[in-house]
């Protein structure tokens, strides 16, 4: 069921979720314990790698001004 939810999300939506997860780890810690129960959040290293990939995917989908106003010249060596 979780796969269905991630398949229907856009890269931008997934990036937002990853950013939220990273923020939760930075604010609340990697893991915590309440009574006899313990919760460990996703690995911060993996989340940062996923963030990098998703940010690149979002940038590729959108209008990128990286190579706008770029010209190519060909000199045939006369």
Rosetta blueprint (number, residue, H / E / L):
1 X L
2 X H
3 X H
4 X H
5 X H
6 X H
7 X H
8 X H
9 X L
10 X L
11 X H
12 X H
13 X H
14 X H
15 X H
16 X H
17 X H
18 X H
19 X H
20 X H
21 X H
22 X H
23 X H
24 X H
25 X H
26 X H
27 X H
28 X H
29 X L
30 X L
31 X E
32 X E
33 X E
34 X E
35 X L
36 X L
37 X E
38 X E
39 X E
40 X E
41 X L
42 X L
43 X L
44 X H
45 X H
46 X H
47 X H
48 X H
49 X H
50 X H
51 X H
52 X H
53 X H
54 X H
55 X H
56 X H
57 X H
58 X H
59 X H
60 X H
61 X H
62 X L
63 X L
64 X L
65 X L
66 X L
67 X L
68 X L
69 X L
70 X L
71 X L
72 X L
73 X L
74 X L
75 X L
76 X L
77 X L
78 X L
